[in-house]
Structure formats: structure tokens, C-alpha cells
Amino acid sequence: MKQIKPVATDRRKKTRNDVYRFIYHAPSSVTKQDVARELNLSLPTVYQNLSELEEAGLIRAAELMKPSGGRPPVGYEVCEDAHFAVGVSVTATEISMVALDMKRNEIAAASEPVRSLEKEDLLRQFTDAMIRFGEDAKLDREKLLGVGLTVPGVLDPVSDTILLSPTLHLGKVPVRQIQERFSCPVSVENDSTSAGIAEYSVLPKEERKKSFACLYLAYGVGGAVFFEGKPWYGENHRSAEFGHMCIVPDGLPCSCGKKGCLEAYIGAFRFSRDLGISIDTFFEERDNGNKEYQDLWEDGIAHLAIALSNIRRAFDCDVILGGFMSEQIAASMELLQQKIAERDIFGENISWLKIGKYPRKAGIYGAAWSWIERFIDEI
């Protein structure tokens, strides 16, 4: 892996980083003059930084698409294949993997069913799945920045431990037990927080100072809150556990061992495992007119409306729905908005409720993107 030259001062590093980010976010190749003008830098300074970035293999020269006449001016663009990062999602039913290049393009993806939730079996399968993924996709390990793993659970950054993951039947698992199985850097993050990172990353620039909450709907239900682009973890790294807020005292039993949690009412297990069928079968039967399943789904929507009303009242910000269940929520949005409106004390427009851009892959995209962003920060 090529290394970029170290610089003597923080100011020099910031200038080089600004140059790279300008090229990175530009919709097409840019000239030295473009960089100098937009960043208010001298041409010699721009040339020096472009030379360092090009030598490190992070940018390349490219002819501009529309020359003004005569010899085409030289532009610069990011080398998207300079490095890549991997995102992995482990749920109660599936291990999903994706590799993204520097421009966050998907270059490989794979998934396989989870065979066992016994801890050692699960860790072994995760390790084996990652090895197969790299070999099958012919990924160049020399260019790998890191692997981001997302889990539906509560993490403790002080002890670096997965404290609790009810749907994976995990508790107090040191992250090092996962990291020591690999010869590359591995990070572990809550799936909802990773999904929020992905959704934040695709927000228009003018909206990136806005706060928003994420509600992640899969077999389990999780959440995240972002203030000015940063996740708010709380004092004990347990914020936004929306899936385990009680919405029905002494209600349905939840995988966490308590009763009445939101997860017990809208988590996918309610519509699959608890009925002894697959989630796809449930929605097929519901759509084919099964009245029992239609009523059960509407009950889930009604309880989801309670939770969303509470989140909106507590944080007064947009709420983005993610996870594969949000695709079904999108089809029931009119009913959901009606149920929310019945509880609204302000009579406001429910435009604050949105479906995420990446319902199924936001978590693993965010996990991979965090490694890419970390690398960019160090340029």
C-alpha cells in the first residue's frame, strides 16, 4: 500500500486534506486553477499538494470532458480504486458483506444464512464468511483500509465490549475476541448508528447541520440520534434504544426479557418466528388477503405510530426509518401517518417522517464508510 508523505505542520496537513476533499466531492475532474480559486491558495501550493496526492496514488490526471479549444486542459480526479473498505452486518438470520471503493461504489457483495447463534459457532462462521468473501471477490488485501462490523446490540467503549445483543443471544463479548481472528483492522458498531452514518453521508450539504433520529427496523429494532452530523451516544453509550422503550406496560414479551417493548410489536420476529413462518411468507399471505395477517400488521403500525410520536415529541427533529422492514412501512405510510396524526397535539405536517435511502444496506454501508472517512481524515 502506498503511503502519503508526512507533513511538518498541522496547517500543511489541513491544506492537503482540503485539496483532496475538494477533488473528492467535485462532480467531475477539476483543474489546478479550480482548486486555487475555490480554496484561495497559490498555484505553487496547489501544485505541491497535487503532486503529493498523485505520487501516493490517491488522485490521477485526467483530460477535462469539455475542453475550451486547443490543447485539452488537465484535470484531476480521485483514484477510486486506491483503497477499499468492507462492511459486515450480522443479524439473527444472515451475515451480509459489502466492499466499497474510495468513492463508495459497491465493488463486491455477498450474504449467507446464519447457521447457529451459539457464540463460538457464530464467530467461526463470521470469520469463515469473511475469508470466502475476500477470496471469491478477489479483493486485494494490500488495499484494505479496514472491516466495519455492525451488530444489533449495546456496545461499551470503555471496556470495548458488546454488552448485550438480545437477537444474537450475545452478552459481554469483548471486541478483541472478534479482532484477534483477523490480520486487518476491525471496528464494531451498533447497526442503527452505522445506518445513521450512511444516511447522514448522503444528505445535501445544506442539511448536514440538522439533527435527526434513526429508527432501524429489522428482526430487532434499534435507534440512533444525530446532532449536527455526530451520533449522540449518551453517558453510557446506550442512547436511542428506541426498540426497548416500553409502549405497552406488561405487553408482549420481548427478546430482551422485558414486556411491552416496541421491538415486540414491530420487529420482524413478530411476523415470522413467532408465527412459525418466514417474513417473506407473512407479507405474501398478507398481500393475498389473509385477514389475520392484515390485522396483525395494522396492529404493528399502530404501535409504531405511538413510538414515532414519542420520538418526535422528545427530539423535535426528522425521523428516518431504515432496515429491511422500512420497505414494508413505506407501503403502509398513509396508514402510519394517519395513526400519528391522531396523536399529534400540534396539527403539524408529518413531512418529518422519511424512509432512508438505503433500507437494506445502510448499516453495512455506514460501517465501511467510517473506515473510508477515517482514512480521508488522515490524508
N, C-alpha and C positions, 0 to 999 in steps of 0.2 A: 504494500500500500504506500503510495507516495505521501510524503509529509510536507506540509507547507512550512516555509521558513519562519522561525520565531522572530518577533519584532522587539525592539528595545523598550518601547513605551506603550502604555495603555491607549494613548492618543493615536499612535500609529496603528494599533490593532483595531481600534474603533473605525478609523478611516478605511482600512482594508475591508472590514466587515460591512461597512456601509456600501462600498463599491460592489461587493459580491451580492448583497441583498438587493441592490438596485437592479443588477443584471438578472438576478433570480426571479424577481417579481415582474420584470418587464414582459409585455405580451409578445414581443419579438426582439430580434437582436438589436443591440444599441452600439453607437459609436463612442469613441473616446470623448468627442465633443459633447455628446448627450450626457455622459457621466459627469464631465466637468461642469456643465451648465446646471444640471439638476442638483448636484451635491456641493456646488460652489467651491470647486477645487481647481488648482492649477493643472495644466496639461502634463507637466513633468511628474506631478504627484499621481495623477491618474495613470500615466504610462507605467510608473514604478509598480503600482498596485496591480494593474492588469498583467504585467509581466510575471509577478509572483504567483498570481492565481492561475495563469496559464501554465507556468512551469510545474505547478502542483497538480495539474490535470483537472482543475475544478471548472475552468472555462475554456472555450476554444474560439478561434476566429471564424467568422462566417460572413459571406457576402450578404449585404442587405438585399431584401426581396425587391425593392423598388429603387434602383439607383437613379440619381438625378441627371445622368448623362455622363458620357465619357467613361473613365475607369470606375468600376463599382467601388464605393467606399467600403472599408472593412468594418464589420460589426462584431460584437461579442455576444456569446450565449453560454448558458450553463451546460456543462457536460453532465447530462442526467445519469449516465452510466458510470460516473466516477465511483460511487458507492451505493449501497442499498441497505435497507433495514427490514427486519422481519417482525410482524405482529402475530401473536398467537392468542386465541381465545379458547379457554377450557370451560365447558359447561357440563351439566349433568348428563348430557346425551351426545356431545360432539366436541372434537378437537378441530378447530379451524385455523388455517395458517395462510399468511399472505406475505409476499415480498414486494417492497416498493422501492423504486429508484429515487434519486435525489429530487426529482420533480414530482414525486408522489404518484407516479404512474405505477399501476399494478403490473408486475412482470412475471409473477407466478402465484398460484393459489391452489390449495388442496384442503380436504377435510376427511375425517374418518370418524366413525361412531365410537363412543366410549364403551369399553367392554366391561369395566369394573370400577366402582367408586371406592374400593379398598385402597388406602393411601399408597402403599408401595406399588400396587398394580397400576394405579393412575399415574404416578410419577414415572414409572417404567414405560408406560405407553406413550406418555408425552415425550420422553426422551427419544424413543424409537421413531415416533412420528416425525419429529424434527429432523432426525438423520435421514429418513427416507425422503422427506420433502426437499432437503438440500441436494441430495443425490439425483432425484428424479428431475428436478428443475435445472440441474447443472449450474448451481449457484457458485460463484467464485468467493470462497471464504475470505480471501485476502481483502475483498472489498466490503465485507460485512461490518456495519457500524455496531450493531447490537440486536438483541432479541427482546421485544417487549411482550410480556405475558399478562393477559387480563384474566381476572378471576372474579366471580360474584361473591365478594366477601369483604370483611373488615380487615384492614391492614394496620399494623402498629409500626410506625417508622422508627421508634426508639429502640425496640427490640428486634426490628426488621423481621417481623413475623406475620403470617396470615393468621389472625386471631380467630376468625370464625367465618366459615362458609357453609351455611346450612344445606344448600342444594348439592354441594360436593361432599358433604359429610366430613369436612375438614375442620380441625381446630388446633391452634397453636403449632403451626408448621413453620419452622424457621426458613426464611427465604434462601439461606445458604444451602439447604438441602436440595433446592432446585438448581441454584447457580453452580454448585460443585459438579454437576453432571455434564456441564458444557465447558468448552475451551474458549468461549466467547463471552462478552459482557451480556448479562441478563438482568432486566428490571421487571418488577412485578407491580401492577397497579390494579385498582378496582375497575371493573368493566364499565361502570357508569361514568366514572371520572375520565377514563380513556375515550369514551364516546363523546363526552362533552368537549374534550380537547379537539377531536376531529370536527365537531360541529362549529366550534369557535374558529378553527383554522380556515373554514370556507365562508365565514361571514364577510360581507363587504367591509372595507376599511372603515367607513363612517359609522359602522355599528359595533366596532370592536371594543368600545368603551362601555357598551351597555351591559348590564347584568342580566343573567338568565339562569334558569334552573333546568336540569335534565331529569326526565323520568324514564328509566330504562326498563322496558317490559319484555321479558323473556320467560324462561321457566321460573326464574326468580324475578324479583322486582327490586331495582336499586335506584339511586338518585345521585345527583351532584348539583352544586351551586357554584356559579362563576361570578366573581366580582371583578369588573374591569379586566377581563381576559384571564384571570387567575382562579384556579379552583380554591374554594374555601373549605378546608378540611375540619375545622373545629379544633378545640383544645386537645382532644384525644383521638383525632383522625377518624371521627365517627359521624361527621355531619351528613345531612341529607339522606339518612337511612329511611327514605320515604316508604319503601316496601314493608317496613316493620313498624310503621306508625299504626296505632290501633284506630280503626274506623268503625268497628262494631264490638263494644265491650262483651267479652265472653262469647265471641262469634266463632267462626270456623277455625279449626286448628291450623296452625302454620308450621312450616318446616323448621322454624326457629325454636319450636316448643311452646310458644305462646298462642293465644287465641285472638281472633279478630283483626289480624294484620291485613294491610292492603294486598300483600302478596297472595294471601289465601283466597282472595276474591277475583283477582285479575291475572295472576301468574298462570303460565301455560299449563302447569301441572293440574290445575283445577279442571281443565278441559281435556286432559289426556290421561295422565297416570291415575288420577282419582276416578276416572270413568273406565279405565282398563282399555283405552284405545289410543291411537296416535293423534297428535294435534292436527295433522292433515285430515284424518278421518273425521274428526269433530267438525271442522269447518266445511268439509264436503257434505256431511249429513245435515248440518245447519242450513247450508245454502240450498239443499234439496227439499227443505220444508219440514225437517224434524222439529216439531213444536217444543219438545222438551229441551233440545239444544238451543233453540232460538231464545227461549225464556231464560235459560242459564246464562247465555251470552249477554242478554239485556240486563240481567242482574249484575253481571260483572261491570258493564258500562255504567250502571247507576252508582255502584260503589267507587268506580274510578272517578266519577264526577265529584263525589264527596272529597276525595283526596286532592284532586286538582283545584277545587275551590279553596281548600285549606292552604295549599302551597301558594296559590295566588294571593290569598289574604295575608299570609305570613311574609312573603318576599316582594310582592307588588312588582313582578317582572315577567318577562316572557317565559313560557314553559315549552321546552322542546321534548317531544316524545320520540324515543328511539327503541332499538331492539326489534326482533322479528315480529313480535306481537303488534307493534305500532302499524304495520301494514294492514292488519285487520281493523285496527282502531280507525285508520284513515277511511275505510269503507263505511264506518259507523259514525263518522264525525258529526253528521247532522243530529243524530240522537244524543251523542255525547254533549254537544253544545247546548241542546235543549235542556238536558239534565243540569248542566252547570248554570244555565240562565235561571232556572227555578230556584237556585240557591243564592244567586247574586244579589247583594244588598245595594249595589251601586248602579245597576242597569247598564253596565258597560258593554262595549263591543268585545266579543270573545276572540278578536284577532290576535290576542296574546298567546293563544294555543297553536303550536305548529308541529308538523311532522318533520323529523330530521331528514337530512339529505341522504344519509346512509343508514337506513333502518337496520340492515343485517350486518354491516361491516364497520360501523362507526367505531366500535370498541377496538378491533384489531388495527384499523387504520390509525386511530389515535395512538395506540401503543407503538406502532412503527414510526409514526411521525415524530413522536417525542425524541427518538434517537436521532432522526434527521435534524430536528431543530437544535438539539444539544450540540451536534457536530457544527452546524452553521454558526452557533454562538461562539465557537472556539476558533473560527477562521480569522 
